[in-house]
């Protein structure tokens, strides 16, 4: 790719970003779009005393940048109170990345880039023909073999690794300390006093509930509080889902308020039998469904699963029961940490052990198959990025592809766009596969999906594009580890132009589209057009960490990998992380609300991904210095990955246990503080029923549904 093609891609994406920002700043002021651009504020009714001024106001049609100031001024305490600790960790990922690549950008642009450009290895066009310069002339490929200038790259790799490790240590230490502080300042939470017990032994003549009561009363007499045995409720859930769908349909029909349209014929396709009132018909069906739900709930009272949520009177008591083997047989009385009550994934408790094992195997095999099959669109993208290969595949396009504008568009913009369209479907598929693996909470499902999406992205977007071969070729490379540094050193620099374009296309534009929220905007418009109201089924969305965190980490991997190979990518990454920092702070303020809290357990994924990126950079550096005929630099780089792995091991021992469980010191201190609170008696009463399966709760739907207008917010959001 030449520089003018890159500038074409940058120009297109800058135009799209400016367009999205302008439209957002105008559309967010319109009262009808509050459910799109401020659902969290509408839900919380923060300004319910304000009324919408429906009179024409010229200010609503003028773009403004006030939202940037408000997002920038958010403090960490504001983010904690608004969206919780997970959201704070997410914003810290952008802060950490900005620090890393701001430092890397200074070294890369001021030191490495001039050294690369002044090299003569590629013997490219004269220096004055800058627009037609290949981007390879700005990479390490242009430095002469055996040149002493390569020692600058060697020194930069050491300095950059040291700075990244220092910043990683600082962030790990800060977030782990903040996690302890948030624990001390938090109110008592049900999950802090509760564990999940599986493998409850079956005793003749006794229910699982009686067995649990007897066991924990005998073995934990001073700390045991209560338990809630889990039932098989899959059939009840299906009935409740049918009832909810019917209830929503009935609500929609009554909101129309057209009596003539409420008549419908019974029978096949509504063509035979007498006319009946739809409202009366649906209300009767809804009553029957409610009766069926109540009958199933009553009949399932004795159909228990050998698992239960067991609650204790103290956090320390729950921790002791969690970490100590409860029975002689280690396959019985198996304990694990309980999630938040609203975070429990109830549907998988009804599955048998064999079913869970089969589903887990299917999920793993499906992930492997999907990862391999995705090489097909990757090959298509490689063809678009390589103009000569594209002309070979489609010789009839040779005349069109010879046009300068078409060439710049096809090689500079189209490949990244096509790849991004294919990647759109990956996070939902990974969530579906993770949900099949038997996790007991939605947060664990999302954490598992986050890891899957990250591995999938690194393999298919980075390695597949870099190696540019078949799946068998890629496997053969990694079966011979000694060849990996040399192969990567040859392949990675040649794909620098593609990944620079990918950062601009996939990074900048996707962030601006996240702000613009095109799909929710179209959904809201169609809802107002057909249903005449957009607050029906109103639900505040939550931030999808399983898709957003892997994206940010992948861009971090690109920046670390290409730091000394092609430093031209660094300023584009700095822009990406700055945009993400501002945009997501705005979205956390106005749009997203948390559905659960993991207390920062996504951060270890960030740490390990960064360590992997550093090791990958070191391996490529070893191969690059060898190919560039500087064997001494290649040999002296070998200690770098070893030192990085030692640093990672230290961090794993020092900080990771804090994210897995709270230490005894914290638990005892917090229990002592709460022991003096009068509100603990009320908390214990609520704790007894906190983990009751929602499917076993009474089901009551309103019979008289009246259309009400929710108070809206006014003013610039």
C-alpha positions as CSV (number, residue, x, y, z in Angstrom):
1,X,0.0,0.0,0.0
2,X,1.2,3.5,-0.8
3,X,0.9,6.5,1.4
4,X,-1.8,8.1,-0.7
5,X,-4.0,5.0,-0.3
6,X,-3.6,5.2,3.4
7,X,-4.5,8.9,3.3
8,X,-7.6,8.0,1.3
9,X,-8.7,5.5,4.0
10,X,-7.9,8.1,6.7
11,X,-9.9,10.7,4.9
12,X,-13.0,8.5,4.5
13,X,-13.0,7.5,8.1
14,X,-12.4,11.0,9.4
15,X,-15.4,12.1,7.3
16,X,-17.5,9.3,8.8
17,X,-16.4,10.1,12.3
18,X,-17.1,13.8,11.8
19,X,-20.5,12.9,10.4
20,X,-21.4,10.6,13.3
21,X,-20.3,13.2,15.9
22,X,-22.3,15.9,14.2
23,X,-25.4,13.8,13.9
24,X,-25.1,12.6,17.5
25,X,-24.8,16.1,18.9
26,X,-28.0,17.1,17.1
27,X,-30.1,14.0,17.5
28,X,-29.4,13.6,21.2
29,X,-31.1,16.9,21.9
30,X,-34.4,15.7,20.3
31,X,-37.0,14.6,22.9
32,X,-38.0,11.6,20.8
33,X,-34.4,10.2,20.9
34,X,-34.0,10.2,24.7
35,X,-34.6,6.4,24.8
36,X,-31.8,6.0,22.4
37,X,-29.1,8.3,23.7
38,X,-30.0,8.5,27.4
39,X,-31.8,5.4,28.4
40,X,-30.0,5.1,31.7
41,X,-31.0,8.6,32.7
42,X,-34.6,8.1,31.6
43,X,-34.8,4.9,33.6
44,X,-33.4,6.5,36.7
45,X,-35.8,9.4,36.4
46,X,-33.1,11.8,37.4
47,X,-35.0,14.8,35.9
48,X,-38.6,13.6,36.2
49,X,-39.6,17.1,37.4
50,X,-38.7,18.5,34.0
51,X,-41.1,18.5,31.2
52,X,-40.4,18.4,27.5
53,X,-40.7,21.7,25.7
54,X,-42.2,20.7,22.4
55,X,-42.0,24.2,20.9
56,X,-39.5,24.7,18.2
57,X,-36.0,25.5,19.4
58,X,-33.2,26.5,17.1
59,X,-30.5,25.3,19.5
60,X,-31.7,21.7,19.1
61,X,-30.7,21.8,15.5
62,X,-27.1,23.1,16.1
63,X,-24.3,20.7,16.9
64,X,-22.4,21.2,20.1
65,X,-19.5,19.6,21.9
66,X,-20.8,19.9,25.5
67,X,-21.0,16.1,25.9
68,X,-17.2,15.9,25.5
69,X,-16.6,18.2,28.4
70,X,-19.1,16.3,30.6
71,X,-17.5,13.0,29.7
72,X,-14.0,14.4,30.4
73,X,-14.9,15.8,33.8
74,X,-16.2,12.5,35.1
75,X,-14.2,11.3,38.1
76,X,-13.5,7.8,39.2
77,X,-15.9,8.1,42.0
78,X,-18.6,9.2,39.6
79,X,-18.0,6.1,37.4
80,X,-18.1,3.8,40.4
81,X,-21.4,5.2,41.6
82,X,-22.9,5.2,38.1
83,X,-21.7,1.9,36.6
84,X,-19.7,0.0,39.2
85,X,-16.1,-1.3,39.5
86,X,-16.1,-3.2,36.2
87,X,-16.8,0.0,34.3
88,X,-14.0,1.7,36.1
89,X,-11.6,-1.1,35.1
90,X,-12.8,-0.8,31.5
91,X,-12.0,3.0,31.4
92,X,-8.6,2.2,33.0
93,X,-7.8,0.0,30.1
94,X,-8.0,3.1,27.8
95,X,-5.9,5.1,30.3
96,X,-3.3,2.4,30.4
97,X,-3.2,2.1,26.6
98,X,-2.9,5.9,26.2
99,X,0.1,6.0,28.5
100,X,1.8,3.1,26.8
101,X,1.4,4.4,23.2
102,X,1.9,8.0,24.0
103,X,5.3,7.0,25.3
104,X,5.8,4.6,22.4
105,X,4.6,7.2,19.9
106,X,7.3,9.7,21.0
107,X,10.1,7.1,20.6
108,X,8.6,5.7,17.4
109,X,7.9,8.9,15.5
110,X,10.9,10.9,16.8
111,X,13.6,8.2,16.7
112,X,12.6,5.0,14.9
113,X,10.6,6.4,12.0
114,X,13.4,8.7,10.7
115,X,15.8,5.8,10.9
116,X,13.5,3.5,9.0
117,X,12.8,6.2,6.3
118,X,16.4,7.0,5.7
119,X,17.3,3.4,5.0
120,X,18.1,2.1,1.5
121,X,17.3,-1.6,1.8
122,X,14.2,-1.5,-0.4
123,X,15.6,1.0,-2.9
124,X,12.2,2.7,-3.3
125,X,11.1,5.9,-5.1
126,X,12.9,9.2,-4.5
127,X,12.3,11.0,-1.3
128,X,10.4,13.9,-2.9
129,X,7.7,11.6,-4.3
130,X,6.1,11.2,-0.8
131,X,2.4,10.4,-1.8
132,X,3.5,7.4,-3.9
133,X,5.9,6.1,-1.2
134,X,5.2,2.6,-0.1
135,X,4.4,2.3,3.6
136,X,7.2,-0.3,3.8
137,X,9.7,2.6,3.5
138,X,8.6,3.7,7.0
139,X,9.2,0.2,8.5
140,X,12.2,-1.6,9.7
141,X,12.3,-3.5,6.3
142,X,13.9,-0.4,4.8
143,X,16.9,-0.4,7.1
144,X,20.0,-1.9,5.6
145,X,21.1,-5.4,6.6
146,X,23.9,-5.3,9.1
147,X,23.4,-1.6,9.8
148,X,24.4,-0.2,13.2
149,X,21.2,1.8,13.2
150,X,19.4,-1.5,14.1
151,X,20.9,-1.1,17.6
152,X,18.5,1.8,18.1
153,X,15.6,-0.6,17.5
154,X,17.2,-3.1,19.9
155,X,17.5,-0.4,22.6
156,X,14.0,0.8,21.9
157,X,12.6,-2.8,22.5
158,X,14.3,-3.0,25.9
159,X,13.2,0.5,27.0
160,X,9.6,0.0,25.7
161,X,9.3,-3.3,27.5
162,X,10.5,-1.8,30.7
163,X,8.0,1.0,30.5
164,X,5.1,-1.3,29.7
165,X,6.0,-3.6,32.6
166,X,6.2,-0.7,34.9
167,X,2.8,0.6,33.8
168,X,1.3,-2.9,34.1
169,X,2.6,-3.2,37.6
170,X,1.3,0.2,38.6
171,X,-2.2,-0.6,37.1
172,X,-2.4,-4.1,38.7
173,X,-1.4,-2.6,42.0
174,X,-3.8,0.3,41.7
175,X,-6.8,-1.8,40.6
176,X,-6.2,-4.5,43.3
177,X,-5.9,-1.9,46.0
178,X,-9.0,-0.1,44.7
179,X,-10.8,-3.5,44.8
180,X,-10.0,-3.8,48.5
181,X,-11.1,-0.2,49.2
182,X,-14.4,-0.8,47.3
183,X,-15.0,-4.0,49.4
184,X,-14.5,-2.1,52.7
185,X,-16.9,0.7,51.6
186,X,-19.6,-1.6,50.1
187,X,-22.8,-2.6,51.8
188,X,-23.3,-6.2,52.7
189,X,-24.1,-8.2,49.5
190,X,-25.7,-11.7,49.4
191,X,-22.9,-13.2,47.3
192,X,-20.4,-12.3,50.0
193,X,-22.3,-14.6,52.5
194,X,-23.3,-17.4,50.2
195,X,-21.7,-20.4,48.4
196,X,-23.0,-22.8,45.8
197,X,-22.9,-26.5,46.9
198,X,-23.1,-29.2,44.2
199,X,-22.9,-33.0,44.5
200,X,-25.3,-33.2,47.4
201,X,-25.4,-37.0,48.3
202,X,-28.8,-38.6,48.0
203,X,-30.0,-40.4,51.2
204,X,-33.1,-42.6,51.1
205,X,-36.1,-41.1,52.7
206,X,-34.7,-37.6,52.9
207,X,-34.9,-34.7,50.5
208,X,-31.9,-32.7,49.4
209,X,-33.1,-29.8,51.5
210,X,-33.1,-31.9,54.6
211,X,-29.7,-33.4,53.8
212,X,-28.2,-29.8,53.4
213,X,-29.8,-28.6,56.6
214,X,-28.5,-31.5,58.6
215,X,-25.0,-31.4,57.2
216,X,-24.3,-27.7,57.6
217,X,-26.1,-27.5,61.0
218,X,-23.8,-30.2,62.2
219,X,-20.5,-29.1,60.6
220,X,-20.9,-25.3,60.7
221,X,-23.2,-24.7,63.7
222,X,-21.9,-21.2,64.6
223,X,-22.0,-19.7,61.1
224,X,-24.7,-21.5,59.0
225,X,-27.7,-19.4,58.4
226,X,-30.0,-20.9,55.7
227,X,-30.1,-22.6,52.3
228,X,-32.1,-22.6,49.1
229,X,-32.2,-25.9,47.2
230,X,-32.4,-25.6,43.4
231,X,-35.4,-27.2,41.5
232,X,-35.8,-28.3,37.9
233,X,-37.7,-25.4,36.4
234,X,-37.1,-25.6,32.7
235,X,-40.8,-26.3,31.9
236,X,-41.9,-23.5,34.1
237,X,-39.5,-21.1,32.3
238,X,-41.0,-22.0,29.0
239,X,-44.5,-21.3,30.3
240,X,-43.4,-18.0,31.8
241,X,-41.7,-16.9,28.5
242,X,-45.0,-17.7,26.7
243,X,-46.9,-15.7,29.2
244,X,-44.5,-12.7,28.9
245,X,-44.8,-12.7,25.1
246,X,-48.6,-12.9,25.3
247,X,-48.6,-10.1,27.9
248,X,-46.5,-7.8,25.7
249,X,-48.7,-8.5,22.7
250,X,-51.8,-7.7,24.8
251,X,-50.2,-4.5,26.0
252,X,-49.4,-3.5,22.5
253,X,-53.0,-4.2,21.3
254,X,-54.5,-2.2,24.1
255,X,-52.2,0.7,23.4
256,X,-53.6,1.0,19.9
257,X,-57.0,1.7,21.3
258,X,-58.9,0.7,18.1
259,X,-61.9,-1.4,19.0
260,X,-62.7,-2.3,15.4
261,X,-59.2,-3.8,14.9
262,X,-59.6,-6.0,18.0
263,X,-62.0,-8.4,16.2
264,X,-60.6,-11.6,14.7
265,X,-61.9,-14.9,13.5
266,X,-60.9,-18.1,15.2
267,X,-59.6,-21.2,13.4
268,X,-57.0,-21.8,10.8
269,X,-55.3,-18.5,9.6
270,X,-58.2,-16.6,11.0
271,X,-60.5,-17.6,8.1
272,X,-63.1,-19.7,9.8
273,X,-65.4,-19.8,12.8
274,X,-66.9,-16.8,14.6
275,X,-65.3,-13.4,15.3
276,X,-64.0,-12.9,18.8
277,X,-62.5,-10.0,20.6
278,X,-58.7,-10.4,20.5
279,X,-58.3,-8.7,23.9
280,X,-60.7,-11.0,25.6
281,X,-59.1,-14.0,23.9
282,X,-55.6,-13.1,24.9
283,X,-56.6,-12.3,28.5
284,X,-58.2,-15.8,28.7
285,X,-55.1,-17.4,27.3
286,X,-53.0,-15.4,29.8
287,X,-55.1,-16.6,32.7
288,X,-54.7,-20.2,31.6
289,X,-50.9,-19.8,31.3
290,X,-50.8,-18.3,34.8
291,X,-52.8,-21.2,36.2
292,X,-50.5,-23.7,34.4
293,X,-47.4,-21.9,35.9
294,X,-48.9,-22.1,39.4
295,X,-49.7,-25.8,39.0
296,X,-46.2,-26.6,37.8
297,X,-44.7,-24.6,40.6
298,X,-46.7,-26.6,43.1
299,X,-45.9,-30.0,41.5
300,X,-42.1,-29.2,41.4
301,X,-41.9,-28.6,45.2
302,X,-40.3,-32.1,45.6
303,X,-38.4,-32.2,42.3
304,X,-35.0,-31.0,43.5
305,X,-31.6,-30.8,41.9
306,X,-28.5,-32.0,44.0
307,X,-27.4,-28.4,44.3
308,X,-28.1,-25.6,46.7
309,X,-27.1,-22.0,47.6
310,X,-26.0,-22.1,51.3
311,X,-25.8,-18.8,53.2
312,X,-23.8,-18.0,56.3
313,X,-23.9,-15.4,59.1
314,X,-20.5,-14.0,58.2
315,X,-18.2,-13.6,55.2
316,X,-15.5,-15.5,56.9
317,X,-17.8,-18.4,57.6
318,X,-18.7,-18.5,53.9
319,X,-15.0,-18.4,52.9
320,X,-14.1,-21.2,55.3
321,X,-16.9,-23.4,53.8
322,X,-15.8,-22.5,50.3
323,X,-12.1,-23.3,50.6
324,X,-12.1,-26.4,52.8
325,X,-13.2,-29.8,51.5
326,X,-16.5,-30.6,53.0
327,X,-16.8,-34.3,52.7
328,X,-14.5,-37.4,52.6
329,X,-15.5,-38.0,49.0
330,X,-14.2,-35.0,47.0
331,X,-16.9,-35.5,44.4
332,X,-19.6,-34.7,47.0
333,X,-20.3,-31.4,48.6
334,X,-18.4,-29.6,45.9
335,X,-18.3,-25.8,46.7
336,X,-17.9,-22.8,44.5
337,X,-18.4,-19.1,44.9
338,X,-22.0,-17.8,44.5
339,X,-22.6,-15.0,42.0
340,X,-24.9,-12.1,42.6
341,X,-28.6,-13.2,42.7
342,X,-29.4,-11.3,39.5
343,X,-26.3,-12.8,37.9
344,X,-27.3,-16.5,38.3
345,X,-27.8,-18.5,35.1
346,X,-30.7,-20.6,36.4
347,X,-31.5,-22.5,33.2
348,X,-28.4,-24.7,33.3
349,X,-29.0,-26.1,36.8
350,X,-31.6,-28.4,35.4
351,X,-29.1,-30.1,33.1
352,X,-27.6,-33.4,34.2
353,X,-23.8,-33.9,34.6
354,X,-23.7,-35.9,31.4
355,X,-25.6,-33.2,29.5
356,X,-23.3,-30.5,30.8
357,X,-20.2,-32.5,29.8
358,X,-21.5,-33.2,26.3
359,X,-22.5,-29.5,25.9
360,X,-19.0,-28.4,27.0
361,X,-17.4,-30.8,24.5
362,X,-19.7,-29.5,21.7
363,X,-18.8,-25.9,22.6
364,X,-15.1,-26.5,22.4
365,X,-15.4,-28.4,19.1
366,X,-17.6,-25.7,17.7
367,X,-15.1,-23.0,18.7
368,X,-12.3,-24.8,17.0
369,X,-14.4,-25.4,13.8
370,X,-15.5,-21.7,13.7
371,X,-12.0,-20.5,14.2
372,X,-10.8,-22.6,11.2
373,X,-13.7,-21.8,8.9
374,X,-13.2,-18.1,9.5
375,X,-10.0,-18.4,7.4
376,X,-12.2,-18.2,4.3
377,X,-13.2,-14.6,4.8
378,X,-9.6,-13.9,5.8
379,X,-8.4,-15.2,2.4
380,X,-10.9,-13.0,0.7
381,X,-9.6,-10.0,2.6
382,X,-6.0,-10.9,1.7
383,X,-7.0,-10.9,-2.0
384,X,-8.5,-7.4,-1.7
385,X,-5.4,-6.1,0.0
386,X,-3.1,-7.6,-2.7
387,X,-4.0,-5.9,-6.0
388,X,-1.9,-8.3,-8.1
389,X,-3.6,-11.3,-6.6
390,X,-7.0,-9.7,-7.1
391,X,-6.3,-9.1,-10.8
392,X,-5.2,-12.8,-11.1
393,X,-8.5,-14.0,-9.6
394,X,-10.7,-11.6,-11.6
395,X,-8.8,-10.7,-14.9
396,X,-11.9,-8.9,-16.3
397,X,-11.5,-6.2,-13.6
398,X,-8.0,-5.3,-14.7
399,X,-9.2,-2.1,-16.5
400,X,-11.2,-0.9,-13.5
401,X,-8.5,-1.7,-11.0
402,X,-6.0,0.3,-13.0
403,X,-7.7,3.5,-12.0
404,X,-5.9,5.3,-9.2
405,X,-9.0,6.1,-7.2
406,X,-10.3,2.6,-7.4
407,X,-6.9,1.2,-6.5
408,X,-6.6,3.4,-3.4
409,X,-10.2,2.6,-2.3
410,X,-9.9,-1.2,-2.8
411,X,-6.5,-1.6,-1.2
412,X,-6.8,1.1,1.5
413,X,-10.4,0.9,2.7
414,X,-12.3,-2.1,1.4
415,X,-10.3,-5.0,3.1
416,X,-10.8,-3.7,6.6
417,X,-14.4,-3.0,6.0
418,X,-15.1,-6.5,4.7
419,X,-13.3,-8.1,7.6
420,X,-15.2,-5.9,10.1
421,X,-18.5,-7.0,8.7
422,X,-17.5,-10.7,9.2
423,X,-16.3,-10.0,12.7
424,X,-19.7,-8.5,13.7
425,X,-21.2,-12.0,14.2
426,X,-18.3,-13.4,16.3
427,X,-19.1,-12.1,19.8
428,X,-22.7,-13.3,19.8
429,X,-21.6,-16.7,18.6
430,X,-18.9,-16.9,21.4
431,X,-21.5,-15.9,24.0
432,X,-23.8,-18.7,22.8
433,X,-20.9,-21.2,23.0
434,X,-19.9,-20.1,26.5
435,X,-23.5,-20.3,27.7
436,X,-23.4,-24.0,26.7
437,X,-20.5,-24.8,29.0
438,X,-22.4,-24.9,32.2
439,X,-21.3,-21.7,33.9
440,X,-23.6,-20.7,36.7
441,X,-23.5,-17.0,36.1
442,X,-23.9,-14.6,33.2
443,X,-20.7,-12.8,34.3
444,X,-18.7,-16.1,34.0
445,X,-20.3,-16.7,30.6
446,X,-19.2,-13.2,29.4
447,X,-15.7,-13.6,30.9
448,X,-15.3,-16.9,29.0
449,X,-16.7,-15.4,25.8
450,X,-14.2,-12.5,26.3
451,X,-11.3,-14.9,26.3
452,X,-12.7,-16.8,23.3
453,X,-13.2,-13.6,21.2
454,X,-9.7,-12.5,22.1
455,X,-8.1,-15.8,21.1
456,X,-10.2,-15.9,17.9
457,X,-9.2,-12.4,17.0
458,X,-5.5,-12.9,17.5
459,X,-5.5,-16.1,15.5
460,X,-7.7,-15.1,12.6
461,X,-7.1,-11.4,12.3
462,X,-3.5,-11.2,13.2
463,X,-1.8,-14.6,12.6
464,X,-3.9,-15.6,9.6
465,X,-3.3,-12.3,7.8
466,X,0.3,-12.3,8.7
467,X,1.1,-15.8,7.6
468,X,-1.1,-15.6,4.5
469,X,-1.3,-19.3,4.0
470,X,-3.6,-22.2,4.5
471,X,-4.6,-23.6,7.8
472,X,-2.2,-26.6,7.3
473,X,0.6,-24.2,6.5
474,X,-0.1,-22.3,9.7
475,X,-0.2,-25.5,11.8
476,X,3.1,-26.7,10.3
477,X,4.8,-23.5,11.2
478,X,3.9,-23.8,14.9
479,X,4.8,-27.5,14.9
480,X,8.4,-26.4,14.3
481,X,9.0,-23.8,17.1
482,X,12.6,-23.0,16.0
483,X,11.3,-21.5,12.8
484,X,8.6,-19.3,14.4
485,X,10.9,-16.1,15.0
486,X,12.2,-16.2,11.4
487,X,8.8,-16.8,9.8
488,X,7.1,-14.0,11.9
489,X,10.0,-11.7,11.2
490,X,9.5,-12.1,7.4
491,X,5.7,-11.9,7.5
492,X,4.7,-9.4,10.1
493,X,6.4,-6.2,8.7
494,X,4.8,-6.9,5.3
495,X,1.3,-6.6,6.7
496,X,1.9,-3.3,8.5
497,X,0.0,-1.3,5.9
498,X,-3.1,-3.6,6.3
499,X,-3.2,-3.2,10.1
500,X,-2.7,0.5,9.9
501,X,-5.7,0.7,7.7
502,X,-7.5,-1.7,10.0
503,X,-7.0,0.5,13.0
504,X,-8.5,3.5,11.1
505,X,-11.4,1.6,9.6
506,X,-12.3,-0.8,12.3
507,X,-11.2,1.4,15.2
508,X,-12.2,5.0,14.5
509,X,-15.4,4.3,12.6
510,X,-16.6,1.6,15.0
511,X,-16.1,3.9,18.0
512,X,-18.0,6.8,16.3
513,X,-20.8,4.4,15.3
514,X,-20.9,3.3,19.0
515,X,-21.7,6.9,19.9
516,X,-24.2,7.3,17.1
517,X,-26.1,4.0,18.0
518,X,-27.5,3.6,14.5
519,X,-29.3,0.3,15.1
520,X,-31.1,1.5,18.3
521,X,-32.0,4.7,16.5
522,X,-33.6,2.9,13.6
523,X,-35.4,0.6,16.0
524,X,-36.7,3.5,18.0
525,X,-37.9,5.3,14.8
526,X,-39.7,2.2,13.4
527,X,-41.3,1.7,16.8
528,X,-42.6,5.2,16.9
529,X,-43.7,4.9,13.3
530,X,-45.7,1.7,13.7
531,X,-46.5,1.5,17.4
532,X,-46.7,5.3,18.1
533,X,-44.6,4.9,21.2
534,X,-41.0,4.0,21.9
535,X,-41.0,3.3,25.6
536,X,-42.7,-0.1,25.2
537,X,-40.5,-2.9,26.5
538,X,-38.0,-0.2,27.6
539,X,-34.8,-1.8,29.0
540,X,-31.6,-0.1,29.7
541,X,-28.7,-1.8,27.8
542,X,-25.5,-3.0,29.4
543,X,-22.0,-2.7,28.1
544,X,-20.9,-5.9,26.3
545,X,-17.5,-6.5,27.8
546,X,-17.1,-9.8,25.9
547,X,-16.9,-7.8,22.6
548,X,-15.4,-4.5,23.7
549,X,-12.5,-5.6,25.8
550,X,-11.1,-8.1,23.2
551,X,-11.3,-5.3,20.6
552,X,-9.3,-2.9,22.8
553,X,-6.8,-5.6,23.7
554,X,-6.3,-6.6,20.0
555,X,-5.4,-3.0,19.1
556,X,-3.0,-3.0,22.0
557,X,-1.4,-6.1,20.6
558,X,-1.0,-4.4,17.2
559,X,0.6,-1.4,18.8
560,X,3.1,-3.4,20.9
561,X,3.9,-5.8,18.0
562,X,4.5,-3.0,15.4
563,X,6.2,-0.6,17.9
564,X,9.7,-1.0,16.4
565,X,8.7,-2.7,13.1
566,X,6.3,0.0,11.8
567,X,6.0,2.9,14.2
568,X,3.7,4.7,11.8
569,X,0.8,2.8,13.3
570,X,1.3,4.4,16.8
571,X,-0.4,7.9,16.2
572,X,-3.4,6.2,14.7
573,X,-3.7,4.0,17.8
574,X,-3.3,7.0,20.2
575,X,-6.3,8.6,18.4
576,X,-8.3,5.4,18.7
577,X,-7.7,5.1,22.5
578,X,-8.4,8.7,23.1
579,X,-11.7,8.5,21.2
580,X,-12.6,5.3,23.1
581,X,-11.8,7.0,26.4
582,X,-14.1,9.9,25.7
583,X,-16.9,8.0,24.0
584,X,-17.3,5.2,26.5
585,X,-17.2,7.6,29.4
586,X,-20.1,9.4,27.7
587,X,-21.9,6.1,27.1
588,X,-21.5,5.0,30.7
589,X,-22.9,8.3,31.8
590,X,-26.0,8.3,29.6
591,X,-26.6,4.9,28.0
592,X,-25.3,1.8,29.8
593,X,-26.3,0.4,33.2
594,X,-24.6,-2.6,34.8
595,X,-26.5,-5.9,35.1
596,X,-23.9,-7.5,37.4
597,X,-20.6,-6.8,39.1
598,X,-17.4,-9.0,39.0
599,X,-15.4,-6.5,41.0
600,X,-12.7,-6.1,38.3
601,X,-12.1,-9.7,37.4
602,X,-11.7,-8.7,33.7
603,X,-8.3,-7.0,34.5
604,X,-6.2,-10.2,34.7
605,X,-7.3,-10.9,31.1
606,X,-5.9,-7.5,30.2
607,X,-2.6,-8.1,32.0
608,X,-2.1,-11.5,30.4
609,X,-3.0,-10.2,27.0
610,X,-0.4,-7.4,27.3
611,X,2.3,-9.9,28.5
612,X,1.5,-12.1,25.5
613,X,1.8,-9.1,23.2
614,X,5.2,-8.3,24.7
615,X,6.4,-11.9,24.2
616,X,5.2,-11.8,20.6
617,X,7.1,-8.6,20.0
618,X,10.3,-10.2,21.5
619,X,10.0,-13.3,19.3
620,X,9.6,-11.2,16.2
621,X,12.6,-9.0,17.3
622,X,14.8,-12.1,17.7
623,X,13.9,-13.2,14.2
624,X,14.1,-9.7,12.7
625,X,17.6,-9.0,14.0
626,X,18.7,-12.4,12.7
627,X,17.3,-11.7,9.2
628,X,18.9,-8.3,9.3
629,X,22.3,-9.9,9.9
630,X,22.8,-8.5,13.4
631,X,23.2,-11.9,15.3
632,X,24.6,-10.2,18.5
633,X,21.4,-8.1,18.8
634,X,19.3,-11.2,18.2
635,X,21.1,-13.1,20.9
636,X,20.9,-10.2,23.4
637,X,17.2,-10.0,22.9
638,X,16.7,-13.6,24.1
639,X,16.7,-12.6,27.8
640,X,13.9,-10.1,27.2
641,X,11.0,-12.6,27.0
642,X,12.5,-14.5,29.9
643,X,12.6,-11.4,32.1
644,X,9.0,-10.6,31.0
645,X,7.8,-14.0,32.0
646,X,9.5,-13.7,35.4
647,X,7.7,-10.3,35.8
648,X,4.4,-11.9,34.9
649,X,5.0,-14.7,37.4
650,X,5.7,-12.2,40.1
651,X,2.5,-10.3,39.3
652,X,0.6,-13.6,39.3
653,X,1.8,-14.4,42.8
654,X,1.4,-10.8,44.1
655,X,-1.9,-9.6,42.7
656,X,-3.9,-12.4,41.1
657,X,-5.0,-14.0,44.5
658,X,-6.7,-10.7,45.4
659,X,-9.0,-11.0,42.4
660,X,-9.8,-14.7,43.1
661,X,-10.9,-14.1,46.8
662,X,-10.7,-11.6,49.5
663,X,-8.1,-12.3,52.3
664,X,-9.0,-13.3,55.8
665,X,-7.8,-9.9,57.1
666,X,-10.4,-8.1,55.0
667,X,-13.2,-10.5,55.7
668,X,-12.8,-10.5,59.5
669,X,-12.4,-6.7,59.6
670,X,-15.5,-6.2,57.5
671,X,-17.5,-8.7,59.5
672,X,-16.5,-6.9,62.7
673,X,-17.6,-3.5,61.3
674,X,-21.0,-4.9,60.1
675,X,-21.5,-6.7,63.5
676,X,-22.2,-3.3,65.0
677,X,-24.8,-2.3,62.4
678,X,-28.5,-2.6,63.3
679,X,-29.4,-3.1,59.7
680,X,-27.8,-6.6,59.6
681,X,-30.9,-8.3,61.1
682,X,-32.9,-7.0,58.2
683,X,-30.2,-8.1,55.8
684,X,-30.2,-11.6,57.2
685,X,-34.0,-11.8,56.7
686,X,-33.6,-10.8,53.0
687,X,-30.6,-13.2,52.6
688,X,-32.8,-16.2,53.4
689,X,-34.8,-15.7,50.2
690,X,-32.2,-13.9,48.0
691,X,-31.4,-17.0,46.0
692,X,-34.9,-18.2,45.4
693,X,-35.3,-19.2,41.7
694,X,-37.4,-16.5,39.9
695,X,-39.3,-19.3,38.2
696,X,-40.7,-20.3,41.6
697,X,-41.9,-16.8,42.4
698,X,-45.6,-16.0,42.1
699,X,-46.6,-14.9,38.6
700,X,-49.1,-12.0,38.3
701,X,-49.8,-10.0,35.2
702,X,-52.0,-6.9,35.1
703,X,-55.4,-7.4,33.5
704,X,-56.2,-3.8,32.9
705,X,-53.3,-2.2,30.9
706,X,-53.5,1.5,30.5
707,X,-51.2,3.5,28.3
708,X,-49.1,5.9,30.4
709,X,-46.5,8.4,29.3
710,X,-43.3,8.2,31.2
711,X,-41.8,11.6,32.2
712,X,-38.9,12.4,29.9
713,X,-35.8,14.4,30.3
714,X,-35.2,17.8,28.9
715,X,-32.1,19.7,27.7
716,X,-28.8,18.9,26.3
717,X,-27.7,15.5,27.6
